[in-house]
Each structure stands twice: as structure tokens, then as C-alpha cells.
Amino acid sequence: MSPKFHISRPLFSLSSETSLNPLSLIILSFSHSHYSTTNSPSHTSHYLSQFLPLADSTFKPLNTITARERRLLVLGLSTAIKTDQGFALKAFSLRFCPFLLVKIMNFLDTRHAAFAFFKLAFGNNSQETVRLSCVAAHVLAAKGLPLLAQDVVSWLIARVGAGRANEIFEFMWNNHAMYESDFSVLNTLLRGFLNLGMSFEALEVLRKMRDVGVKPGLSSLTILMRLLLRLGDYGSVWKVFKDMIHRGPRPSNITFSVMLYGFCRQQKIATAESLLHLMPKFMCSPDVFAFNILINACCVRGRTSVAFDWLNLMVRSGCEPSLSTFNTIMHALCREGNVGRAQKLFDEIQDMGIAPNAAMYNTLMDGYFKAREVSQANLLYEKMRTKGVSPDSVTFNILVGGYYKYGRKDDWNMLLKDLIVSGLFPDCSLCDVAVSVLCWTGRLDEAMALLQELLEKGLTLSVVAFNSVIGAYSRAGLEDKAFEAYRIMVLGGFTPSSSTCNSLLMSLCRKGCLQEARILLYGMLEKGFPINKVAYTVLLDGYFKMNDLDGAQFLWKEMKERGIYPDAVAFTALIDGLSKAGNVEEAYEVFLEMSAMGFVPNNFAYNSLIRGLCDCGRMTEALKLEKEMRQKGILSDTFTFNIIIDGYCRRGQMQFATGTFLDMQRVGLPPDIFTFNILIGGYCKAFDMVGAGQMVNKMYSCGLDPDITTYNTRMHGYCRMRKMNEAVIILDELISAGIVPDTVTYNTMMNGICSDILDRAMILTAKLLKIGFVPNVITTNMLLSQFCKQGMPEKALLWGQKLSEFSFGFDEISYRILDQAYRLKRDNVELVRETYEKGLFMDFLMLVLIWELELNIVDKYISQKLNHKVKAQL
């Protein structure tokens, strides 16, 4: 059988002396080895069907068991046959007998495999099948397998539905004394309902236990309280707690921790704090878990200073903080942009003799990358290796994600070489890292295939591997495949993490599907998935990108109402969105609120606000804010200088723009391509083409080559000055440099052509057609506008009508131009008309436009037909 994918060599060409580490071997082995269970699902289903009651040739594998469970069953049942246990299987295949069913489940190796066999054997929801399955649950409990009994009962309730829950209760309660005690059967039922989140039914079972004088198990009551807190049923929570105090069992530290977590999750922090202080009254001393819950709650709300107060109280109480305690606070500091304080805490921990673990290194590394301090992140990674702390798959994703974001290809290549040659990662992370490697190298479908094969072979995987695939598909704009990976993840029994939710939301927001993203967010909240402030920040950014200011502000308000308090990233996203929308005053109020809450604004927050002020022409205030930024120890970066230079260029103050450019070089910041393009654009707007040319020469002297924007800007400048010969020279230079012209190039030249001398205009048009002119809606608007400018509004209306027959996608500007043409024609405005020949030339350009549109329509039609044909063949 051919493998699902093939890797003919390692990710790097290694010398013959280099020995491959387990990661390379694990990737290579997937292209050469398959277990016998990789046969087709139909073959496996046929094998399993022979052991089921009344199976026939029409049997189809139930979708209630996964591929991994099928594999476990095949291995387990094959082992049973080899050890002379086949008689039970043969007898069970003749009729559904609960005693034989339990016997078969008992000799399967694991609880997972035993439960999978029960799910496969449960054929239908008939009353008799349900009754016999209840007997099987009794027998399992009697044989000392209470967890399997609870699995069976939970499955039965889920299959028959809540409407028949009383039926199962009666089956289990009647005649239970033949198999198990009152406590055993009621505890099984209680756990069964709790597993399904059925709080009302669980409370009824608890009432029955109290009525018959049975004391419930402490763990069951703790699980019940966790469920009630998640549902917000505080009355029942306190009632259960009161019964535990008076009738037993008395609450334990675990019970209090569950209550603390539940109240904190519902943003009832004051209640949780009071409960922690009351713990000694009930013979329970607050432990590290209780303190960690409250510290995390404070950090989530942005109250890091209060978290430090709890840490101090924790130490004074004689409770030793754990690594998780410190990591929670470090994570909060990094989220606030206060990486320096996080580093200080990291150093203090080591001075106390505590060795940081991989999670703490990961937190600080991630903080440095978010603060754009890549060199510091690299130093920390090297220190991690020097200290002998093994990096994990999270470390790998943080490093590669940072290198990818900031274009550090050399660092990425070095990391990957170390990964393969040095064997950096422990065996437990190899599968996760193998999937991540394929994702970050752009081999997404291979990563997905590897993920599915790992699942089928039962190798160790974590949610990190799924997040790598889902995140990669989301970044690539392949949201359908991202959701398919999510579906496989849930079917495989993995609980989505906050990163999973964030990646899925990001994929929808990038496509502009904000309504679908919001529905997904609410659905995940209802299911109790770990939705955090990052999810809201992703959606908030999506609203701003779609220019939906009202939606963004409503989401911000809702975020606070749900008790999800913004962090530095969320505040920065709001400041950036409001600034781009022109609401600078409101953005500045949010900026002040952010600072008042103790968050340290980073470069991005300052740059967003400075850009907003520059866009509004408030240069004095922008410069004042930039000065304040430096006074607070945050150095201006290239983006800051580019924003200020752009602000001056927009106002035509080229002397100040040039002065800022020189200041930038004076402080040691090298200008980038954007800096030069901004200045060249400023000179062109000021009709100073000599200054623009001098800036191009400076660009070359700094080791930078002009890009498509540089050429387009200069062409536009010459076209505005009616210097078409110079514009053509720039166009020739662009082509000679090997740069492919874009639609801006074509539209710039076309706009100049329409105002040029007819003979030269025709020559330039032929030149554009030769190099592959592709029109778009901007081209259309430009031509329609030229008809109006040159005294031919009736032709603008005529061609507008013809384009509408092609279902052409007009934009708002198109309709404004057509409205203007209609008014000019209606009001008989005196217009200076161009020559008849110029009118014919303009008609020719419109015909070329329509011809190109027709070709595009035909190309799309042929492409769709080919795709349908290929899919049909597959």
C-alpha cells in the first residue's frame, strides 16, 4: 500500500557522518512503514463485525468509534483470540449477553479499548438493549470496574436522550441489590449525569442519596459543584455546600479550589477572596492551588499589582509558591508589555535557588518576541540550552513564529538544523515538533497527512500538533481545511485550547466573515472552551479592518461586561483601530485608561496614536507624544520615524520631513524602503521631481533597490506634470529591472495617456497592451472620469450601461462618477469638448477594457469546468 505522503530525504541535506536524531527518523519512517491496521476502514469493519450479535453483510462501522479505537480493538481482540479467549467472542456474536459483554471488556487491555467495544456492540436504542446494557453496568461495578460502569451509563443516557433518562434510572435502581450497593449504583448514576453536564438530573440523584441515607462521594460532589458554578446556578452551589457542612462529607482543599476557580471564572473575585479567608474555619488551610487560582484571576483582569500582594500573603502564610505561580505573573507582565519587570522576576526566582522550567522560558521568550526584541529572545534560548532545560514543541513554535514574523531566515535555518542534528527536543514532543516542522516549511497537506497517520498509529500527540496545523491553514487563508483539522481534533477526543479558538477566529476574520466568527465565539463560550481576551482581540481587529467601528465598540463593551478584562494587546488594537478611523480623541482616552490600569504602552501603541495625530495634521501633538515616549524609556523605531516623515510629506513640509530623515540616521536607525518611498512621494506631490531623483540616488547609496511602489510613485509624479516622455523612461527602467508592472502601473500610465497628445497616447497604449495590461475597477473609474473631464458625459453613461450588462462590479466611486455624468448631461452644462479623434481613441480604450473583461470571464468559466472535471475524476 502506498504511503500517505513521502519524504525522500531529511529536511536538510546532511553529510554522511551526521547521525539522524529521532525526529528525522520519525518523519522518514512514516513514508516506509505501516501497521496492519492501516488497511481500509471497510476491511477493519468487516473484521470487527464478526464478533457482534446478529451481524450481517450489510454491516457498516458505526461512526461512534474513531480510527484509533478501531485499531485498539483489532489489536485487543486479536490478542484475546491468540490467548484462547475466542469462545466468549463466538458466544457473544450469537446474542447480546451482558455477562459475556463484560467478560470481553474485561480481557481487553485498557479502559479505552473496553469502552470502545461496548460502543460498537450497542446496536440500537431498543428498550431491551438498554435494559441489558444497564445489567452490564451493574456487573462491571460488581467486578470493581466503577469507571467503566460510569462510562456505560453516560453513553446510554447520551444515546437515548434526556427524555428517557428516568427510564435508565429505573432500570439501574430496580434489582440493583443483586449486584451492588445503594451507594455504588447511585454514585454511578450521579457520575453518569455529571459527565453529560445534566445538573438537574444529578441533583435529583443526590436528593435520592440523601433520602435513602447514603453519603455521597466527596469527588462526585466536587464535580457537581464545578458544573453548577459553570452554569451559574449559585443557589444550588450554596445549598450543596451547606449540606456538605451539616451532613457530610466535609469539604476538602480540592472542593474549595473548585469553588474558587468557579467564582473567579464567573468574575466574582470578591466572593472567591472571601471564601479563601474562610477556609481555615472549615479545617482547610489555603494551599498553593488556591492561591494560584486567585493570582491568575487578578492577572487576567490586569491587576498585576494585586497579584503581587497575594504572592506576598502566600509567602507570609508559609505556603511555598510553585513554578506555575511565578509563570502566571510573568505571563501577565509580558502581556502588559512590561518584559523588563518579567525578566527581573525571572532573575529573582533563580536567586532564590529555584530553577525555571521550560514553560517559564517559553513565557519570557514569547514576551521578548512580542516586544520585537528578537536578540534578547535568542539569548534566552541559548541560556535555556546552557542550563540543560529541554525545549518542547511550544518553544519551537514560539521561536519559529517569531523568526517568521520578523523575517529572520538565518535564525530559522539555524534552529531547524539544530533541531535535526543536535536532537534538542525530548521524545514526548517529537510528534508535535514533526508536525510543526512541516507546517512552518509550508508543507501543510503533508502535515495534515502526518497528523492523521499519527492518530491512526496511536502515537503520542498533544493539542499543540493540532494547533500547528489549524494555525498554518488559517494563516494561509484555507479556513475550510482549518475547520476540518478542528473536526478531527474533537473526534479524536482532544479538548481545544485558547490557541485553537483564536486561530479559527482569525481565519474567519481574515475572510471578512465576522458574523460567522461571532457565532463561533459564542458557541465555544457555551461549550465551556477556554476563550480568553486574545479571541476578543482577534475579533476586534477584524471589525476595524472591515471599517465596522460600531461593531468593534460594541464588542469592546461586551468584553468588559463578560468580565474579560483587556490586556495591553487588546488596548493597543483598540487604539490602533480608533486612530485609523480618525477618532483620535477617543483613541487618546483609551491610551490614558490603559496607562492608568498599570499597562505599559509599547512602540505599537505609541506609533498607532502618533499616526492618528499625523493623519489629522496635528504634528505638534504627535511630536510631543513621541518625546513623551522617549522620556519613558521607549525608543523610537523605524516605524515611528516613517510615520512622522509621512505626516510632514502629507502637509508638503518637505524641509521638516528631510530633517526628520537626517535625525533618523543620526540616532543610528537605517532607513528602509518605506522611508524612501514616503519621501519620494512627498517630493512628487510637491512637483519637485529633482528632489525625488536625488532621494532615489540616496536609496541606492544605502544599499536598497527601488521597488514597484518607487517606480509607480515617480511615474505618477511625471504624469501629473504632463511629462509623459519622462514617465515612459521610468516605465522602461521598471521593466529593465525585472519588476512586473501591477495594476497601479497601468492605471497611472492610462490616466496620463488620456490627457496626452493623441499620436503619443496611441503609441503608449500599444506599449501597455504589449506588456500585458490587466484592467480593474480603478481603470474603469479613471476612463469614465476622463469622459466627464473631456466634455463627453453622454459617453460615460453609455459605457456605464454597457459595463452593467457584463455584471461588472462597480464600486462607490463608479456610481459617483456616473451620477456626475448624469447631472452634467441633464443640466446641459457648457463643456470644453475634445476632438472627434480623441473621442474615438477613448472609445477604443473602453473596448479594450470590455475585451479584457470578456477574456477574464471565459478564463474563469474554463477554470471552473476543469476543476469540476478533476473533482469528478477523483
MODA-V919154 format. One record per residue. N is the residue number from 1. SS is DSSP state (2 for helix, 1 for strand, 0 for the rest). Layout:
N SS
N SS
//
This chain:
1 0
2 0
3 0
4 0
5 0
6 0
7 0
8 0
9 0
10 0
11 0
12 0
13 0
14 0
15 0
16 0
17 0
18 0
19 0
20 0
21 0
22 2
23 2
24 2
25 2
26 2
27 2
28 2
29 2
30 0
31 0
32 0
33 0
34 0
35 0
36 2
37 2
38 2
39 0
40 0
41 2
42 2
43 2
44 2
45 2
46 2
47 2
48 2
49 2
50 0
51 0
52 0
53 0
54 0
55 0
56 0
57 0
58 0
59 0
60 0
61 0
62 0
63 0
64 0
65 0
66 0
67 2
68 2
69 2
70 2
71 2
72 2
73 2
74 2
75 2
76 2
77 2
78 2
79 2
80 2
81 2
82 2
83 0
84 0
85 0
86 2
87 2
88 2
89 2
90 2
91 2
92 2
93 2
94 2
95 0
96 0
97 0
98 2
99 2
100 2
101 2
102 2
103 2
104 2
105 2
106 2
107 2
108 0
109 0
110 0
111 2
112 2
113 2
114 2
115 2
116 2
117 2
118 2
119 2
120 2
121 2
122 0
123 0
124 0
125 0
126 0
127 2
128 2
129 2
130 2
131 2
132 2
133 2
134 2
135 2
136 2
137 2
138 2
139 2
140 2
141 2
142 2
143 0
144 0
145 0
146 2
147 2
148 2
149 2
150 2
151 2
152 2
153 2
154 2
155 2
156 2
157 2
158 2
159 2
160 2
161 0
162 2
163 2
164 2
165 2
166 2
167 2
168 2
169 2
170 2
171 2
172 2
173 2
174 0
175 0
176 2
177 2
178 2
179 0
180 0
181 0
182 2
183 2
184 2
185 2
186 2
187 2
188 2
189 2
190 2
191 2
192 2
193 2
194 2
195 2
196 0
197 0
198 0
199 2
200 2
201 2
202 2
203 2
204 2
205 2
206 2
207 2
208 2
209 2
210 2
211 2
212 0
213 0
214 0
215 0
216 0
217 0
218 2
219 2
220 2
221 2
222 2
223 2
224 2
225 2
226 2
227 2
228 2
229 2
230 2
231 2
232 0
233 0
234 2
235 2
236 2
237 2
238 2
239 2
240 2
241 2
242 2
243 2
244 2
245 2
246 2
247 2
248 0
249 0
250 0
251 0
252 0
253 2
254 2
255 2
256 2
257 2
258 2
259 2
260 2
261 2
262 2
263 2
264 2
265 2
266 0
267 0
268 0
269 2
270 2
271 2
272 2
273 2
274 2
275 2
276 2
277 2
278 2
279 2
280 2
281 2
282 2
283 0
284 0
285 0
286 0
287 0
288 2
289 2
290 2
291 2
292 2
293 2
294 2
295 2
296 2
297 2
298 2
299 2
300 2
301 0
302 0
303 0
304 2
305 2
306 2
307 2
308 2
309 2
310 2
311 2
312 2
313 2
314 2
315 2
316 2
317 0
318 0
319 0
320 0
321 0
322 0
323 2
324 2
325 2
326 2
327 2
328 2
329 2
330 2
331 2
332 2
333 2
334 2
335 2
336 0
337 0
338 0
339 2
340 2
341 2
342 2
343 2
344 2
345 2
346 2
347 2
348 2
349 2
350 2
351 2
352 0
353 0
354 0
355 0
356 0
357 0
358 2
359 2
360 2
361 2
362 2
363 2
364 2
365 2
366 2
367 2
368 2
369 2
370 2
371 0
372 0
373 0
374 2
375 2
376 2
377 2
378 2
379 2
380 2
381 2
382 2
383 2
384 2
385 2
386 2
387 0
388 0
389 0
390 0
391 0
392 0
393 2
394 2
395 2
396 2
397 2
398 2
399 2
400 2
401 2
402 2
403 2
404 2
405 2
406 2
407 0
408 0
409 2
410 2
411 2
412 2
413 2
414 2
415 2
416 2
417 2
418 2
419 2
420 2
421 2
422 2
423 0
424 0
425 0
426 0
427 2
428 2
429 2
430 2
431 2
432 2
433 2
434 2
435 2
436 2
437 2
438 2
439 2
440 2
441 0
442 0
443 0
444 2
445 2
446 2
447 2
448 2
449 2
450 2
451 2
452 2
453 2
454 2
455 2
456 2
457 2
458 0
459 0
460 0
461 0
462 0
463 2
464 2
465 2
466 2
467 2
468 2
469 2
470 2
471 2
472 2
473 2
474 2
475 2
476 0
477 0
478 0
479 2
480 2
481 2
482 2
483 2
484 2
485 2
486 2
487 2
488 2
489 2
490 2
491 2
492 0
493 0
494 0
495 0
496 0
497 0
498 2
499 2
500 2
501 2
502 2
503 2
504 2
505 2
506 2
507 2
508 2
509 2
510 2
511 0
512 0
513 0
514 2
515 2
516 2
517 2
518 2
519 2
520 2
521 2
522 2
523 2
524 2
525 2
526 2
527 0
528 0
529 0
530 0
531 0
532 0
533 2
534 2
535 2
536 2
537 2
538 2
539 2
540 2
541 2
542 2
543 2
544 2
545 2
546 0
547 0
548 0
549 2
550 2
551 2
552 2
553 2
554 2
555 2
556 2
557 2
558 2
559 2
560 2
561 2
562 0
563 0
564 0
565 0
566 0
567 0
568 2
569 2
570 2
571 2
572 2
573 2
574 2
575 2
576 2
577 2
578 2
579 2
580 2
581 0
582 0
583 0
584 2
585 2
586 2
587 2
588 2
589 2
590 2
591 2
592 2
593 2
594 2
595 2
596 2
597 0
598 0
599 0
600 0
601 0
602 0
603 2
604 2
605 2
606 2
607 2
608 2
609 2
610 2
611 2
612 2
613 2
614 2
615 2
616 0
617 0
618 0
619 2
620 2
621 2
622 2
623 2
624 2
625 2
626 2
627 2
628 2
629 2
630 2
631 2
632 0
633 0
634 0
635 0
636 0
637 0
638 2
639 2
640 2
641 2
642 2
643 2
644 2
645 2
646 2
647 2
648 2
649 2
650 2
651 0
652 0
653 0
654 2
655 2
656 2
657 2
658 2
659 2
660 2
661 2
662 2
663 2
664 2
665 2
666 2
667 0
668 0
669 0
670 0
671 0
672 0
673 2
674 2
675 2
676 2
677 2
678 2
679 2
680 2
681 2
682 2
683 2
684 2
685 2
686 0
687 0
688 0
689 2
690 2
691 2
692 2
693 2
694 2
695 2
696 2
697 2
698 2
699 2
700 2
701 2
702 0
703 0
704 0
705 0
706 0
707 0
708 2
709 2
710 2
711 2
712 2
713 2
714 2
715 2
716 2
717 2
718 2
719 2
720 2
721 0
722 0
723 0
724 2
725 2
726 2
727 2
728 2
729 2
730 2
731 2
732 2
733 2
734 2
735 2
736 2
737 0
738 0
739 0
740 0
741 0
742 0
743 2
744 2
745 2
746 2
747 2
748 2
749 2
750 2
751 2
752 2
753 2
754 2
755 0
756 0
757 0
758 2
759 2
760 2
761 2
762 2
763 2
764 2
765 2
766 2
767 2
768 2
769 2
770 2
771 0
772 0
773 0
774 0
775 0
776 0
777 2
778 2
779 2
780 2
781 2
782 2
783 2
784 2
785 2
786 2
787 2
788 2
789 2
790 0
791 0
792 0
793 2
794 2
795 2
796 2
797 2
798 2
799 2
800 2
801 2
802 2
803 2
804 2
805 2
806 0
807 0
808 0
809 0
810 0
811 0
812 2
813 2
814 2
815 2
816 2
817 2
818 2
819 2
820 2
821 2
822 2
823 2
824 2
825 2
826 2
827 0
828 0
829 0
830 0
831 0
832 0
833 0
834 0
835 0
836 2
837 2
838 2
839 2
840 2
841 2
842 2
843 2
844 2
845 2
846 2
847 2
848 2
849 2
850 2
851 2
852 2
853 2
854 2
855 2
856 2
857 2
858 2
859 2
860 2
861 2
862 2
863 2
864 2
865 2
866 2
867 2
868 2
869 2
870 2
871 2
872 2
873 2
874 0
//
